Amino acid sequence: MDVTPSEDVRTQARELALKLLYALDVSRPGAAPESAEAEVRKVLEVEHQSAAVSDFAKLLTDGVREQQAALDKAIQDAAVNWQVSRMPYVDRAILRMGVFELLHMFDVPPKVTINEAVDLAKKYSTEKSGAFVNGVLDKVFQTLCPQKV
């Protein structure tokens, strides 16, 4: 299957956004905005991505940061018997990004969002994380995205 440039850019951007969200969550949870911005700039400098990749990654990262409380509530409601605060950092970042896309990015098909998140979980997290991410995002999609069904 051929991948269009925009799909490839978004795939790379999601991976970069995951790195940004992970770095922000691990290094300084609840850090001051200027400190968080410095952390984002540091990761972007190291990654050397194209402007299109960096811009979309920053859009995702900023959206997740701005909506984090609502995203965490949606994840918590969907993740039965799990506390968001106790989830692995990588899984939590992937879920936040996926829920943000499902709830706020109407140009992205939900199946693409979920598949990309599952792929990231399989690549960067544990053996069982792909199934976990899939289950949580599918439940969020089914319960909170009736306009997309």
DASUL-V533137 format. One record per residue. N is the residue number from 1. SS is DSSP state (h for helix, s for strand, l for the rest). OMEGA is omega in whole degrees, 0 to 359 (none if undefined). Layout:
BEGIN
{{N & SS & OMEGA} {N & SS & OMEGA}}
END
This chain:
BEGIN
{{1 & l & 177} {2 & l & 179} {3 & l & 177} {4 & l & 181} {5 & h & 181} {6 & h & 177} {7 & h & 179} {8 & h & 178} {9 & h & 181} {10 & h & 177} {11 & h & 178} {12 & h & 180} {13 & h & 178} {14 & h & 178} {15 & h & 177} {16 & h & 178} {17 & h & 177} {18 & h & 179} {19 & h & 179} {20 & h & 181} {21 & h & 177} {22 & h & 181} {23 & h & 180} {24 & h & 183} {25 & h & 185} {26 & h & 190} {27 & h & 185} {28 & l & 177} {29 & l & 179} {30 & l & 182} {31 & l & 177} {32 & l & 182} {33 & h & 181} {34 & h & 176} {35 & h & 178} {36 & h & 178} {37 & h & 178} {38 & h & 178} {39 & h & 178} {40 & h & 180} {41 & h & 180} {42 & h & 180} {43 & h & 180} {44 & h & 178} {45 & h & 181} {46 & h & 186} {47 & h & 179} {48 & l & 178} {49 & l & 176} {50 & l & 180} {51 & h & 181} {52 & h & 179} {53 & h & 181} {54 & h & 181} {55 & h & 181} {56 & h & 177} {57 & h & 179} {58 & h & 176} {59 & h & 178} {60 & h & 182} {61 & h & 180} {62 & h & 179} {63 & h & 179} {64 & h & 181} {65 & h & 181} {66 & h & 185} {67 & h & 190} {68 & h & 181} {69 & h & 180} {70 & h & 179} {71 & h & 179} {72 & h & 178} {73 & h & 179} {74 & h & 178} {75 & h & 181} {76 & h & 180} {77 & h & 183} {78 & h & 185} {79 & l & 182} {80 & l & 179} {81 & l & 176} {82 & l & 173} {83 & l & 180} {84 & h & 182} {85 & h & 182} {86 & h & 178} {87 & l & 175} {88 & l & 182} {89 & h & 183} {90 & h & 180} {91 & h & 180} {92 & h & 179} {93 & h & 179} {94 & h & 180} {95 & h & 179} {96 & h & 180} {97 & h & 180} {98 & h & 179} {99 & h & 177} {100 & h & 179} {101 & h & 181} {102 & h & 186} {103 & h & 189} {104 & h & 183} {105 & l & 188} {106 & l & 177} {107 & l & 180} {108 & l & 178} {109 & l & 182} {110 & h & 180} {111 & h & 178} {112 & h & 179} {113 & h & 183} {114 & h & 180} {115 & h & 179} {116 & h & 179} {117 & h & 178} {118 & h & 178} {119 & h & 178} {120 & h & 180} {121 & h & 179} {122 & h & 183} {123 & h & 190} {124 & h & 184} {125 & l & 186} {126 & l & 180} {127 & l & 184} {128 & l & 185} {129 & h & 179} {130 & h & 180} {131 & h & 179} {132 & h & 180} {133 & h & 179} {134 & h & 182} {135 & h & 181} {136 & h & 182} {137 & h & 178} {138 & h & 178} {139 & h & 176} {140 & h & 179} {141 & h & 182} {142 & h & 185} {143 & h & 187} {144 & h & 184} {145 & l & 183} {146 & l & 180} {147 & l & 180} {148 & l & 185} {149 & l & none}}
END
